[in-house]
Amino acid sequence: MHIITGLLLSKLLSGAGKPRTFRGFRGIVEIKHAIPGRVRYYIPFLRNDIEKGQMLEQQLLKASAIKEININPLLGTVLVVYEAGKINEVTLTGVLAKLLGLEKELEKTPRSLIGKELNKVLKSANSTVYEQTDGLLDLNSAITLAFLSLGLWSIARKPSILPAGVSLVYWAYNNSLKQLD
């Protein structure tokens, strides 16, 4: 556990002295490479959709600040050459998101990779408990019964002692329920 914590902290703190540049929105409109006057985006929404790419190109070329656009529908990338004094990468990213109707995607709360994988594990465990008990219990009801039983037992045996370990497991479980869809 200490190794994971150390790795996470080193990753978070490694760029402490460097200014962060705007990189777009991960998985929606990402800036893959940028120099003044030229920016390459990765937009998964455009993959294998030639019509949307053509629509985007037509709309962007109407702006006087845009000099050239190159869209690769196979990869979902967009290369934009623009006049650096008239527009910047942040504004251009917003324009791309607006033209493609991706505002709702930007408003969604992002989920971490670990959160997504934990969700899959919990769904699998839930299905397993349900199948093994022939539909009598699911993961939520099994854990609720276990907490109820342990709580009643603790109250009957030593009402003044709180089970710190069980409390932590309970908090972890409650938090994991938020992950289940």
N, C-alpha and C positions, 0 to 999 in steps of 0.2 A: 504494500500500500504506500509506503514511503517513497518507493521508486516512482510510482505513478504520479504522486503528488509533486515530486521533484521535477519530473519531466514536464508536467503541466505548467508549473511555476516558471521553469526556465524558458519554455516556449512563450509564455505570456510576457515575461520580463526581458526577453532577448532584444526586443526592438525598442527598449525604453528610451534610448538616446536618439533614435532615428525618427524623423517626422513621418507620420503615416500618410500615404497618398490615397486618394479616393480610388477604389477598385471596383466600383459598381455594386451590384447586388448578386451575391452568390447564387448560382443556379437559375437566375432570371435574366439579368443583363450584366454580364461580367466583362470588365476591361482586362484583356489578356496582355496587351502591350500598348504603350502610349509614349509618344514624343510630341512636343508642340507641333500642332498642325496635322497630326496623323494618329489615329487610334484604331485598334483592332478589338472588336467585341466578340464574345461568345454568347449566343442567344439560343438556348436549346429549343425554344418555341418555334424557331425558323427551320429547324432540321427537317429536310425532305418536304418542304413546302415552298415550291417555286413561286406560287401566286402571291403569298404574303411577302416574300422577298422582293418581288417586282413592285408591289404596292408600296412597300417601304422605300425602295429606291426612287420611285416617281415622286413621292411626297418629300423626301429629303432633298432632292435635286431642285425643288422649288425655292429653297433657301439660298440666298446669295452667298452665304458664308461657306457653303458646302461646294467643294471643287470636284470631288470624285468619290464614287461609292463602288465597292466591289463586294458582292454577296456570294458566299459559297453555301448553297442550300444543303449540300451533302454533309458538311461539318457544322452548319449553323453558325458560321462566322460572318461578321460584317466589318469591312475595312472602310473607314471614312477618312478622307483627306479634306481638311478644312482650313480656313483662314484663322490662325490662332488669335489674332487681335479682335475678331468679331464674336467668337463663341468659344466656350471652354468644354472640357470633357464632362464635367458634372451636368451642365445644361444639356449637352448632347445626349447624355445617358437618359435624362428625364424625357427628352423629346422622343427618343427611341421607345421607351416604355409606354409613353402616351400614344404614339402612333400604332403600336402593336396591341394596345388595350391590356397592358400588363399591370395596371394600377392595383387591381384586387390581389394579384400575386405578391406585390410589394408590401401590402398591408398584413399579410399572413405572418403569424409568429413563426420564426425559423426554428427548426428542430435539429439538434446536434446528431451526429452520427451515432454516438453512444446511446442517446435517447431513442433513436429509431431501432437500434439493435435490441435494446432492453425491452422495447415495446413488442418486438417479435418473440423474444424469449417468454415474456409474460403471456402473450396470446397462445403460444404453444403449450405452456404449463396449464393454462386455463382449459384448453381443449383436452389435454391429457387427463386432468382431474375429472372433467365432465364425462369423458368416455370410460374411464376406469370405474366410475361409480354409476354407470348406466343412467346418467342424467340426474342423479339424486343431488349431487353437489357440483358446484363450480369452484374456481379458485377463491373468489370473493367470499362465498358462503363458508368454505372450509376454514379460511383464515379467521373469519368473524367468529365462527364457533370455537376455534382454538383460543382466541383472545378472551371470549366470554368465559370459557371453562377455566382458563388460567387465572383470569381476574377474580372469578368467584372463589377459586381455590386459595388464591393469595389473601383475599379478604377474610376467609374462614381461618386460615392458618396464622397469619401475622398481618393484621390490618395496617400497622404503622409502617411497614416496609414497602416501598414502591419498587417494582421490578424494572430497573433502569435498562437492562438489556432488552427486555420485551418492549419497553417504550420505544427504544430506538428502532427495533424491527417494525413496530407498528407505524412509526413515522415514515420509514422507508416504504412500507407497503402503501400507506395513504398517498405518498408522493407518486408511487408507481401507478396507482389507479388513474392518475391524471394522464398517464401515457397511453392507457388503453383507449382505443377509439370507440 
